[in-house]
Amino acid sequence: MTILQVPDALDKHAQEFGLLYIDPVGGKKSHGIIRLTPIQQKLLLVADLPDSPLGKNRAGTSSYVIMDSLIALP
């Protein structure tokens, strides 16, 4: 998954933010949401990607998208 756009800033108490990404399954641009979610006594960032088979909502099990690298451009 390649993230193309995230908000420039978030409210101090924001619990989620939207993103524009390229879905590796099909290669199309889609929108999703990253939410701060309590899971097993931890706070995790969980991807809600309704147009993609990636992420917890589509996998049907405890599946999570984890960032393993980041290249930030202005």
C-alpha distances in whole Angstrom, upper triangle without the diagonal:
4,6,10,12,14,17,20,22,22,25,27,27,23,22,18,17,15,12,10,7,6,5,5,9,11,9,10,10,10,12,12,13,13,17,19,20,23,23,25,27,24,22,18,15,14,11,13,11,14,12,10,11,9,11,15,16,15,15,19,19,18,15,12,9,10,9,11,11,11,13,15,16,19
4,6,9,11,15,17,20,21,24,26,26,23,22,18,16,14,10,9,5,5,7,8,11,12,10,11,9,10,12,12,14,14,18,20,22,25,25,27,29,25,23,19,16,16,13,15,13,16,14,13,14,12,14,17,19,18,19,22,23,22,18,15,12,12,10,11,10,10,10,12,13,16
4,6,8,11,14,16,17,20,22,23,19,19,15,13,11,7,6,4,6,9,11,14,15,12,12,9,10,10,10,11,11,15,17,20,23,24,27,28,24,21,18,15,14,12,13,12,15,14,13,16,13,14,17,18,18,20,23,23,22,19,16,12,12,10,12,11,9,10,10,11,14
4,7,11,12,15,17,21,23,24,20,20,17,13,11,7,5,5,7,11,13,16,16,13,12,9,10,10,11,13,14,17,20,23,26,27,30,31,27,24,21,17,17,15,16,14,17,16,15,18,16,17,21,21,21,23,26,27,25,22,19,16,16,14,16,14,11,11,10,10,11
4,7,9,12,13,17,20,20,17,18,14,11,9,6,5,7,10,13,16,18,19,16,14,11,11,9,11,11,12,16,18,21,25,26,29,30,26,23,20,16,17,14,15,14,17,16,17,20,18,18,21,21,22,24,27,27,26,23,20,17,17,15,17,15,13,12,10,10,11
4,7,9,10,13,16,17,13,14,11,7,6,5,7,9,13,15,18,20,21,19,17,13,12,10,10,10,10,13,15,18,22,23,27,27,23,20,18,14,15,13,14,14,17,17,18,20,18,17,20,20,22,24,26,26,25,22,19,16,16,14,17,16,13,13,11,12,12
4,5,7,10,13,14,12,13,11,7,7,7,10,13,16,19,22,24,25,22,20,16,15,12,12,11,11,13,15,19,22,24,28,27,24,21,19,15,17,15,16,17,19,20,21,23,21,20,22,23,24,26,28,29,27,25,21,19,19,17,20,19,16,16,13,13,12
4,7,11,13,15,13,15,13,10,11,11,13,15,19,22,24,27,27,25,23,19,18,16,16,15,14,16,18,21,24,27,30,29,26,22,21,18,19,18,20,20,23,23,24,27,24,23,25,26,28,30,32,32,30,28,24,21,21,19,21,19,16,15,12,12,10
4,7,9,12,10,13,12,10,11,12,15,18,21,24,26,29,30,27,25,22,20,18,17,15,14,15,16,19,22,25,28,27,24,20,19,17,19,18,20,21,23,25,25,28,25,24,25,26,28,30,32,32,29,28,24,22,21,19,22,21,18,18,14,15,13
4,6,8,6,9,9,8,10,12,16,18,22,24,27,29,30,28,26,22,21,17,16,13,12,12,13,16,19,22,25,24,21,17,17,14,17,17,18,20,22,24,25,27,24,22,23,24,26,28,30,30,27,26,22,21,20,19,22,21,19,20,17,18,17
4,6,5,9,10,10,13,15,19,22,25,27,30,32,33,31,29,26,23,20,18,15,14,14,13,17,19,23,26,24,21,18,18,16,18,19,20,22,24,26,27,29,27,24,25,25,28,30,31,31,29,28,24,23,23,22,25,25,22,23,20,22,20
4,6,9,11,12,15,18,22,24,28,29,32,34,35,33,32,28,26,23,21,17,16,14,13,16,18,22,24,22,20,16,17,16,19,20,21,24,26,28,29,31,28,26,26,27,30,31,32,31,29,28,25,24,23,22,25,25,23,24,22,23,22
4,6,9,11,15,18,22,24,27,28,31,33,34,33,31,28,25,22,19,16,14,12,11,13,15,19,21,19,17,14,15,14,17,18,19,22,24,27,28,29,27,24,23,24,27,29,29,29,26,26,23,23,22,22,25,26,24,25,23,25,24
4,6,8,11,14,18,20,24,25,28,29,31,29,28,24,22,18,16,12,11,9,9,12,14,18,21,19,17,13,14,12,14,15,16,19,21,23,24,26,23,21,21,21,24,26,27,26,24,23,20,20,20,20,23,23,22,23,21,23,22
4,7,11,14,17,19,23,23,26,27,29,28,26,23,21,17,14,10,8,6,5,8,11,14,17,16,14,11,11,9,11,12,13,16,18,21,22,23,20,18,17,18,21,22,23,23,20,20,17,17,17,18,21,22,21,23,22,24,24
4,7,10,14,16,19,20,22,24,25,24,23,20,17,13,10,7,5,4,6,9,13,15,19,18,16,12,11,9,9,10,10,13,15,18,18,20,18,15,15,16,19,20,21,21,19,18,16,15,16,16,20,20,19,21,20,21,22
4,7,10,13,17,18,21,22,23,22,20,17,14,11,9,6,5,7,9,12,16,18,22,22,19,15,14,10,11,10,10,12,14,16,17,20,17,15,17,17,19,21,23,23,21,20,17,15,16,15,19,19,17,19,17,19,19
4,7,10,14,15,18,20,20,19,17,13,11,7,6,4,6,9,12,15,18,20,24,24,22,18,16,12,12,10,9,10,12,14,15,18,16,15,16,16,18,20,22,23,21,19,17,15,16,16,19,19,17,18,17,18,18
4,6,10,12,15,17,18,16,14,10,8,6,5,6,7,11,14,17,20,22,25,26,23,19,17,13,12,10,10,10,12,13,13,16,14,14,16,16,17,20,22,23,22,19,16,14,15,14,17,16,15,15,14,15,16
4,7,10,13,15,15,13,10,7,6,5,7,9,11,14,18,20,24,25,28,29,26,23,20,16,15,12,12,10,12,11,12,16,14,15,18,17,18,20,23,24,23,20,18,15,16,15,18,17,15,15,14,15,16
4,6,9,12,12,10,8,6,6,6,8,10,12,15,18,20,24,24,28,29,26,23,19,16,15,11,12,9,12,11,10,13,12,13,16,17,16,18,21,22,22,18,16,13,14,13,15,15,13,14,14,15,16
4,6,9,9,6,5,4,6,9,10,13,15,18,21,23,26,26,29,31,28,25,22,19,17,14,14,11,13,11,10,12,11,14,17,18,16,18,22,23,22,19,17,14,15,14,16,15,15,15,16,16,18
4,5,6,5,6,6,7,10,10,14,15,18,21,22,25,25,28,30,27,25,21,18,16,12,13,9,11,8,7,9,8,11,15,15,13,15,18,20,20,16,15,12,14,14,16,16,16,17,18,19,22
4,6,5,8,9,11,13,14,17,17,21,23,24,27,26,29,31,28,26,22,20,18,15,15,12,14,11,9,10,9,12,16,17,15,15,19,20,20,16,15,12,14,14,15,15,16,17,19,20,23
4,6,8,11,11,14,15,18,19,22,25,25,28,26,29,32,29,28,24,21,19,15,15,12,13,10,7,8,9,12,15,16,13,13,17,19,19,16,16,14,16,17,18,19,20,21,23,24,27
4,6,9,11,14,16,19,21,24,27,28,31,30,32,35,32,30,27,24,21,18,17,14,14,10,9,10,12,15,18,18,15,16,20,22,23,19,19,17,20,20,21,21,22,22,24,24,27
4,7,9,13,15,18,20,23,26,27,30,30,33,35,32,30,26,23,21,18,17,14,15,11,10,12,13,16,20,19,17,18,22,24,24,20,20,17,19,18,19,19,19,19,21,21,23
4,6,10,13,16,18,22,25,27,30,30,33,35,32,30,26,23,21,17,16,13,13,10,10,13,13,16,19,19,17,19,22,24,24,21,20,18,20,19,21,21,20,20,21,21,23
4,7,10,14,16,20,23,25,28,28,32,33,30,28,24,21,19,15,15,11,12,9,10,14,14,16,19,18,17,20,23,24,24,21,20,17,19,18,20,20,18,18,18,18,20
4,7,10,13,16,20,22,25,26,29,31,28,25,22,18,16,13,11,8,9,7,8,12,12,13,16,15,15,17,20,22,22,19,18,15,18,17,20,20,19,19,19,20,21
4,7,10,13,17,19,23,23,27,28,26,23,20,16,14,11,9,7,8,8,10,13,12,13,15,14,15,17,20,22,21,19,17,15,17,17,20,20,19,19,19,19,20
4,7,10,14,15,19,20,23,24,22,19,16,13,11,7,6,5,7,8,9,12,11,10,12,11,12,15,17,19,18,16,14,12,14,15,18,19,18,19,19,20,21
4,6,10,12,16,17,21,21,19,16,13,10,8,6,5,7,9,11,12,14,12,11,12,12,14,16,18,19,17,15,13,12,14,14,18,19,18,19,19,20,21
4,7,9,13,14,18,18,16,12,10,6,6,5,6,9,12,14,14,15,13,10,11,12,14,16,18,18,16,14,11,10,11,12,16,16,16,18,17,20,21
4,6,10,12,15,16,13,10,8,5,5,7,7,11,13,16,16,17,15,12,12,12,15,17,18,17,15,14,12,12,13,14,18,19,18,21,20,23,23
4,7,10,13,13,10,6,6,5,6,9,11,14,17,20,19,20,17,14,13,15,18,19,19,18,16,15,12,13,13,14,18,19,19,22,21,24,25
4,6,10,10,8,5,5,6,6,10,11,15,17,20,19,19,17,13,12,13,17,17,17,16,13,13,11,13,14,16,19,21,21,24,24,27,28
4,7,6,5,4,6,9,9,13,14,18,20,23,22,22,19,16,14,15,19,19,18,16,13,15,13,15,15,18,21,23,24,27,27,30,31
4,6,5,6,7,10,10,13,15,18,20,23,22,21,18,14,12,14,17,17,16,13,10,12,11,14,14,17,20,23,24,27,28,31,32
4,6,8,9,13,13,17,18,21,23,26,25,23,21,17,15,17,20,19,18,15,11,14,13,16,16,19,21,24,26,30,30,34,35
4,7,10,13,14,18,20,23,25,29,27,26,23,20,17,20,23,22,21,18,15,17,16,18,18,20,22,25,26,30,30,33,35
4,6,10,12,15,18,21,24,27,25,24,21,18,16,19,22,21,21,18,14,15,14,16,15,17,19,21,22,26,26,30,31
4,7,9,13,15,19,21,24,23,23,20,16,15,17,20,20,20,18,15,15,13,14,13,15,18,20,20,24,24,27,28
4,6,10,12,16,18,21,20,19,16,13,12,15,18,17,18,16,13,12,9,10,10,12,14,17,17,21,21,24,26
4,7,10,13,16,18,17,17,14,11,11,14,16,16,18,16,13,12,9,9,8,10,13,15,15,18,18,21,23
4,7,10,13,15,14,14,11,8,8,10,12,13,14,13,11,9,6,7,8,11,14,16,17,20,20,23,25
4,6,9,12,10,11,8,6,7,9,10,12,14,14,12,10,7,6,9,10,14,16,16,19,19,21,23
4,6,9,9,10,8,6,7,7,9,11,13,14,13,11,9,9,12,14,18,19,19,21,21,24,25
4,6,6,8,7,6,8,7,8,11,13,15,14,12,11,10,13,14,18,19,19,21,21,23,24
4,6,8,9,9,10,7,7,11,13,15,16,14,13,13,17,18,21,23,23,24,25,26,27
4,7,9,10,12,10,9,12,14,17,18,16,15,14,18,19,21,22,22,24,24,25,27
4,5,8,10,9,7,10,13,15,16,13,13,11,15,16,19,20,20,22,23,25,27
4,7,9,8,5,6,10,12,13,10,11,11,14,16,18,20,22,24,25,27,29
4,7,8,6,7,10,11,11,8,8,7,11,13,15,17,18,21,22,24,27
4,6,6,6,9,9,9,6,5,6,9,12,15,17,18,21,22,25,27
4,6,5,7,7,6,5,5,8,11,14,17,20,21,24,25,28,30
4,6,6,8,9,8,9,11,15,17,20,23,24,26,27,29,31
4,6,8,10,9,10,11,15,18,20,23,24,26,27,30,32
4,5,7,6,9,11,14,17,19,22,24,27,28,31,33
4,7,8,11,14,17,20,22,25,27,30,31,34,36
4,6,9,12,15,19,21,24,26,29,31,34,36
4,7,10,13,16,18,22,24,27,28,31,34
4,7,10,13,15,18,20,24,25,28,31
4,6,10,12,15,17,20,22,25,27
4,7,9,12,14,17,18,21,24
4,6,9,11,15,16,20,23
4,6,7,11,13,16,19
4,7,11,13,17,20
4,7,10,13,17
4,6,10,13
4,7,10
4,7
4
